[in-house]
Amino acid sequence: MTVGVALNAADADNQIDATVSLAREASAAGLRSAWFGQTFGADSPQLAAIVGREVPGLQVGTSAIPVFGRHPLLVSSQAQTAQAATHGRYHLGLALGTKLLTEAGFGIPFERPVARLREFLTALRQLTETGTADFHGELLTAAPPVSARVPGAGSGVPLLVAAMGPQALKASGELADGILPYLAGPRALAEHIVPAVTAAAEAAGRPAPRVVALVHGLVTDDADSVRETAAEQLAFYERIPSYARVIGLSGATRAADVAVIGDEKAVAAEVRRYRDAGATEVVFSGTEIAGEAARRRTWALLGELAG
């Protein structure tokens, strides 16, 4: 099972330089993949392309670009460029996004998100696999009059979706290559998420989907203190209905309750639980919240598990 890490250097003097340095360290520790979030700061496909060029062999991914405020043609260009730059090591994650960030940030209504996701995936698949599209949907049109192909990108980019709700999981199983659930514990994965996306893929005649479980976690001997720090940082997600639902399905009440925090033995056991619940890959995020020593200790363990 692939084990990776989400890299966050947003507080550095130069985010790009710091991210490349972290990626080199992650690769040296034995981690297999590095993932980059997307809000209103750094462009995650571009960041992935830079890291992939600078750190050969490391898989790189975006987790995840909201479909609101973007267009499949533009995202296809970004993804294909990153794929060509990394010689096939780029993985594109998409997300529905949230009402708060969509409406406050872009000034556009957060309406029919799953319908938009379906159209986005359909058009994007055509563009990344063929370099063109002739898609005319209710919400989106993608019909470039000239080639949209990026030489060197190959014949496609893996398409993943940060899906956890029933409708989004169905759309992802039918149209994507996998999912990127976040704050979904092993119970939610095993009982709700993995069965739903797998059934949708089977019904659509598609291969078994990848399940890249994004886990907020850290190795530490001071679990109680670190969990309280995590509780403060993750409280935002408890106000978002989709996350609140999956936290509940995981048997928890707070987002921090599904964080994987403890010593090496405890964290390794939890990673195995995610694997047993159907995760094909595990990616740890938030490993920086307790300082450099704890981060390095966490990466050392994850590198061993990846091996």
C-alpha positions in Angstrom: 0.0 0.0 0.0 1.3 3.4 -0.9 1.9 5.8 2.0 2.3 9.5 1.3 2.1 12.9 3.0 0.5 16.2 2.3 3.0 19.0 2.3 2.2 22.4 3.7 4.8 25.2 3.6 2.3 28.1 3.4 4.0 29.9 6.3 7.5 29.8 4.8 9.4 32.8 3.4 9.2 31.2 0.0 6.6 28.5 -0.2 7.9 26.9 -3.4 11.5 26.5 -2.2 10.3 25.2 1.2 7.9 22.7 -0.4 10.7 21.3 -2.7 12.9 20.9 0.4 10.2 19.1 2.3 9.5 16.9 -0.7 13.1 15.8 -0.9 13.0 15.0 2.8 9.8 13.0 2.3 11.3 11.0 -0.5 14.5 10.3 1.4 12.3 9.0 4.3 10.8 6.5 2.0 7.4 8.1 1.4 5.9 7.4 -2.0 3.8 10.4 -2.7 3.4 14.1 -1.9 0.1 15.9 -2.1 -0.8 19.6 -2.3 -4.0 21.3 -1.2 -5.8 24.0 -3.1 -7.5 27.1 -1.6 -6.7 30.7 -2.8 -3.0 30.6 -2.5 -0.4 28.6 -4.4 -1.5 26.8 -7.6 -1.4 23.2 -6.6 -0.9 21.6 -10.1 2.0 24.0 -10.8 3.4 23.2 -7.4 3.1 19.5 -8.0 4.8 19.9 -11.4 7.8 21.7 -9.8 8.2 19.2 -7.0 7.8 16.3 -9.5 10.7 17.7 -11.6 12.9 18.4 -8.6 12.3 15.1 -6.9 12.4 12.3 -9.5 10.5 9.2 -8.5 8.1 10.9 -6.1 4.4 10.6 -7.1 2.7 14.0 -6.8 -1.0 14.9 -6.5 -3.5 17.7 -6.0 -6.0 17.3 -3.2 -8.2 18.9 -4.3 -9.3 21.5 -6.8 -12.9 22.7 -6.4 -15.0 22.5 -9.5 -16.6 25.8 -8.9 -14.7 28.8 -10.2 -12.8 26.6 -12.7 -13.4 25.3 -16.2 -12.5 21.8 -17.5 -10.4 23.3 -20.3 -8.2 25.3 -17.9 -7.9 22.4 -15.4 -7.0 20.1 -18.3 -4.2 22.4 -19.4 -2.9 22.5 -15.8 -3.1 18.8 -15.3 -1.6 17.8 -18.6 1.3 20.2 -18.1 2.0 18.7 -14.7 1.7 15.2 -16.1 4.2 16.0 -18.9 6.6 17.8 -16.4 6.6 14.7 -14.1 6.6 12.1 -16.9 3.4 10.5 -15.7 3.6 10.9 -11.9 0.8 13.5 -11.5 -2.6 12.7 -10.0 -5.4 15.2 -10.2 -7.9 15.5 -7.3 -11.2 17.4 -7.7 -13.6 18.5 -5.0 -17.1 19.9 -4.8 -15.8 22.7 -2.6 -17.9 24.4 0.1 -20.7 26.9 0.0 -18.7 29.3 2.2 -15.6 29.4 0.1 -17.4 29.3 -3.2 -19.8 32.1 -2.5 -17.6 34.3 -0.5 -14.5 33.8 -2.6 -15.9 33.7 -6.1 -19.2 35.4 -5.7 -21.0 32.6 -7.5 -23.9 30.5 -6.1 -23.0 27.1 -4.8 -25.8 25.3 -6.7 -26.1 21.7 -8.1 -22.6 20.7 -7.0 -22.9 17.0 -8.0 -24.4 17.8 -11.4 -21.5 20.2 -12.0 -19.0 17.5 -10.8 -20.5 15.0 -13.3 -20.2 17.4 -16.2 -16.8 18.5 -15.1 -15.5 14.9 -15.0 -17.1 14.0 -18.3 -15.5 16.9 -20.1 -12.2 16.6 -18.3 -11.9 12.9 -19.2 -12.3 13.7 -22.9 -9.8 16.5 -22.8 -7.1 14.7 -20.8 -7.4 11.4 -22.8 -7.9 12.8 -26.3 -6.7 16.4 -26.3 -10.1 17.6 -27.4 -13.8 17.5 -26.4 -17.2 18.0 -27.7 -19.2 18.4 -24.5 -22.3 20.5 -24.2 -24.0 20.1 -20.8 -26.5 22.0 -18.8 -23.9 23.8 -16.7 -20.7 23.5 -18.7 -19.5 23.5 -22.3 -16.1 22.2 -23.4 -15.6 22.2 -27.2 -12.2 23.7 -28.0 -11.9 24.8 -31.7 -8.1 24.0 -31.5 -6.2 21.2 -29.9 -6.1 21.1 -26.1 -3.4 18.4 -26.0 -0.1 18.9 -24.2 2.6 16.8 -25.8 4.3 14.6 -23.3 1.3 14.2 -21.1 0.4 10.8 -22.5 -3.1 9.5 -22.8 -4.7 10.6 -19.6 -4.3 11.9 -16.0 -5.7 9.9 -13.0 -8.9 11.6 -11.9 -9.8 11.4 -8.2 -12.6 13.1 -6.3 -12.7 14.2 -2.7 -16.1 12.4 -2.4 -17.8 11.1 0.7 -21.5 11.7 0.3 -23.7 9.1 -1.5 -24.3 11.2 -4.7 -20.7 12.2 -5.0 -19.5 8.7 -4.5 -21.8 7.4 -7.2 -20.6 10.0 -9.6 -17.0 9.3 -8.7 -17.4 5.5 -9.1 -19.0 6.0 -12.5 -16.7 8.7 -13.9 -13.4 9.0 -11.9 -10.5 6.7 -11.1 -10.9 6.9 -7.4 -11.6 9.0 -4.3 -9.8 11.2 -1.7 -11.9 11.0 1.5 -10.7 13.2 4.3 -11.6 12.9 8.0 -13.3 9.6 7.2 -12.3 7.0 9.8 -12.0 3.3 9.1 -15.6 2.6 10.1 -17.0 5.2 7.7 -14.7 3.8 4.9 -15.6 0.2 5.5 -19.3 0.5 6.1 -20.3 3.4 3.8 -17.7 4.9 1.5 -15.8 2.0 0.0 -18.9 -0.1 -0.7 -20.7 2.8 -2.4 -18.0 3.9 -4.7 -17.0 0.3 -5.5 -20.6 -0.7 -6.4 -20.9 2.4 -8.6 -17.7 1.6 -10.5 -18.8 -2.1 -11.0 -22.2 -1.0 -12.3 -20.5 1.3 -14.8 -18.1 -1.4 -15.9 -15.1 0.5 -14.5 -12.1 -0.9 -12.7 -12.1 -1.0 -8.9 -11.5 2.6 -7.7 -8.5 3.8 -5.8 -9.3 4.9 -2.3 -6.7 7.5 -1.2 -7.5 8.1 2.5 -6.3 11.4 3.7 -5.6 11.1 7.4 -4.8 13.9 9.8 -2.2 12.4 12.0 1.1 12.6 13.9 3.5 10.4 15.9 4.0 11.8 19.4 4.3 10.9 23.1 2.1 13.8 24.1 -1.1 12.7 22.3 -3.6 14.6 24.5 -1.9 18.0 24.0 -1.5 17.4 20.2 -5.1 16.3 19.9 -6.3 19.5 21.5 -4.2 21.5 19.0 -5.7 19.4 16.2 -9.2 20.1 17.6 -8.6 23.8 17.2 -7.3 23.5 13.7 -10.0 21.1 12.5 -13.0 22.7 14.1 -13.8 24.5 10.8 -14.8 21.2 9.2 -17.3 20.4 11.9 -19.4 23.3 10.5 -19.5 21.8 7.0 -22.4 19.3 6.6 -20.6 16.8 4.5 -17.7 16.6 6.9 -19.9 16.6 10.0 -21.8 13.6 8.5 -18.7 11.5 7.8 -17.2 12.3 11.2 -20.4 11.0 12.7 -20.3 7.9 10.5 -16.8 7.3 11.8 -18.3 7.1 15.3 -16.9 10.4 16.4 -18.2 13.8 17.4 -15.3 16.0 16.7 -13.0 16.1 13.7 -10.0 15.6 16.0 -11.5 12.4 17.2 -10.7 10.7 13.9 -7.2 12.1 13.8 -4.5 9.4 14.2 -2.3 10.7 17.0 -0.1 8.6 19.2 3.2 6.7 19.4 4.6 4.6 16.6 2.8 1.4 17.7 -0.6 3.2 17.9 -0.2 5.0 14.5 1.0 1.9 12.7 -2.0 0.0 14.0 -4.4 2.8 12.7 -2.8 2.7 9.3 -3.4 -1.0 9.2 -7.1 -0.3 10.1 -7.4 2.0 7.1 -5.9 -0.6 4.9 -8.3 -3.2 6.2 -11.2 -0.8 5.7 -10.4 -0.6 2.0 -7.9 2.2 1.6 -5.5 1.5 -1.2 -3.3 4.4 -0.2 -2.9 6.5 3.0 -1.8 10.1 3.0 -1.0 11.8 6.3 -1.7 15.5 6.6 -1.1 17.9 9.5 2.2 16.3 10.4 3.7 19.8 11.0 1.4 20.8 13.9 3.7 19.8 16.7 7.1 20.9 15.4 9.9 19.6 13.3 11.0 16.7 15.6 7.5 15.2 15.7 7.1 15.7 11.9 10.4 13.9 11.2 9.5 11.1 13.6 6.1 10.7 11.9 7.7 10.6 8.4 10.2 8.0 9.5 7.4 5.7 10.6 5.4 6.3 7.5 8.4 5.7 5.4 8.9 2.3 7.1 5.2 1.5 6.5 5.5 2.5 2.9 8.4 0.1 2.4 
